[in-house]
Amino acid sequence: MSDSHSIEIRDLKVAFGEVVVFEKMNLDVTDGEFLVLLGASGCGKSTLLNCIAGLLDVKDGEIHIKGRNVTWEEPKDRGIGMVFQSYALYPQMSVKRNLSFGLRNAGVKNDEVERRVAQAAEVLQIEPLLNRRPAELSGGQRQRVAIGRALVRDVDVFLFDEPLSNLDAKLRTDLRVEIKRLHQRLKNTMIYVTHDQIEAMTLADRIAIMRDGLIQQLDTPYNIYNNPVNKYVAGFIGSPSMNFLDGTLEGGAKPVFRAGNLSIPLGEYAFTQKIGKGKTEGVTMGVRPEHVLFGDLAKKAAFKADVKVEVVEPMGADTQVWSVLDGRPFRFRVEGQLQLASGDVVAIGFDASRRSLFDAADQRL
C-alpha cells in the first residue's frame, strides 16, 4: 500500500440481500486531501462513507487507513472522526461535556481531555458556548459542537456525512467557509458526502461524482466543470444545468454540428477522440448557460442566433433567462442589471472552445 495514501479501497462490494449497492469499488485518497463524494440520493455515497467508518459490513474487498487493513475493525479502532447530518448531541450535557464525553469513556487523562477540548473550542470559535446546553444553541452552533466532538479525537481522517443539509442557506455558507479553514489549518484527510454541488466545488481538492454505485469521474473541480467525461457529469454540475442539443456531427477539415435548422461550426473545439470525415449520428452538444454570449459580444461569436425570451429570473448579480432556440428550451445568464422581459427577441452566441460534445454512449468527443 502507498505511503502517500490515507485511505485505500480495493474491490469493495456492498449488498443488502439481493440488492448490490456497488462492487469492485476502488478509490485512493491522498494524505491530507479533501475529497467530496457527490451525487443524487441513492447513488451510494453515504454507503461508501459508512463502510469507511465501519458502520456497515462489506461483502468483499478491503479498506486500508494509513496503511493498515481496517476492513473488519470496529469504528472506534479505525482512527477516524465522524460528523453526521444530525447533530446527535446529548441534550442533558453542556457543550464541554459533549466534547469530552467520548474521551473520558476512553480513559484519556483529565489534563489531556482539557487540552483537546480547549483546542477544539478555539479552532471552532465556540469557547463562549462551553457551559451551554444544546437547546440553548442555534443550528450552526450545534453543528460546530458536533464537528468539535470529532475534532477532539485527534485523528488523521475525518468523515462528514452531509453535515450542513439541516441548516438554512446563510448558515450553510458560513459553516462551509469554516470547514475549509479548518482543513487548511489542520491539513488532515477529509472525506465529505453531499448532494450539493456548490459545497463540492468550493470545498474539494477532488470530487468523485457517483451514480448507481459507480464513480463517473474523479477529478479536480476545475476539470469536472470544464472537461466532464460524459453527459451525466456535464448535466449534474452547474446551476442552471447545461443546455443539451441533440443532432449530428459532420467531420472533416471543418467539422460542423447540425441540429434541426442550426449549423454550428466546431473549428476551435478540442476533440478527445479521432473524428472521421463522415456523418456521426446521435451526437449531443452541451453549452453552459454562463458561457453563452449576449448582445454585442454575440455578434463576434463563431455561432450566433436570435432567441425568444420566455422567463426572466433576476438573481441580483446576474439574471437567468429561459428562452427558445430553434424550438428547443435554452437557458443563459446575463448581467444582473440588464432589463429583459418575456417575449423579447435577443441575439446570443457561443464559441466552440466553450462547448462539450458527447456521442450516443454519453462519452465526450
Number of C-alpha atoms within 10 A of each C-alpha: 13 11 9 13 18 23 23 21 21 16 14 20 21 23 14 10 6 6 8 13 18 19 18 15 18 16 16 15 19 18 18 19 19 24 25 28 27 27 27 15 13 13 21 22 28 20 19 24 20 17 19 26 25 21 13 15 15 20 13 16 16 19 25 19 21 20 15 13 16 19 22 13 12 11 19 11 10 22 16 22 23 23 23 17 17 15 19 14 19 15 12 11 15 19 30 22 19 23 30 21 15 16 21 14 8 9 9 13 10 12 8 13 20 16 12 21 25 17 16 23 24 13 18 19 14 18 16 10 18 17 12 14 19 23 13 12 14 12 17 19 20 22 25 23 29 23 24 27 27 22 27 23 21 14 14 20 26 23 24 22 21 19 24 23 14 15 16 11 10 10 16 17 14 11 19 18 15 16 15 14 15 15 18 12 10 12 15 19 22 25 22 25 25 23 18 15 19 14 20 25 20 12 21 21 17 22 26 24 26 22 19 16 21 18 21 16 19 18 17 15 21 13 14 21 18 14 16 23 22 20 22 16 20 24 19 18 24 16 13 15 17 24 19 20 21 20 17 20 28 19 17 12 10 11 20 17 22 19 16 12 9 16 15 19 18 22 14 14 16 14 13 11 9 7 15 13 12 11 15 16 13 14 22 25 24 19 24 26 22 18 17 21 22 19 12 11 14 20 16 13 17 16 18 21 15 15 21 21 20 17 15 17 14 18 12 10 9 15 19 21 22 20 24 16 18 15 11 14 15 22 24 22 22 21 14 14 12 10 10 17 14 13 12 11 15 15 16 21 20 24 22 18 14 17 21 25 27 21 19 13 10 16 17 21 19
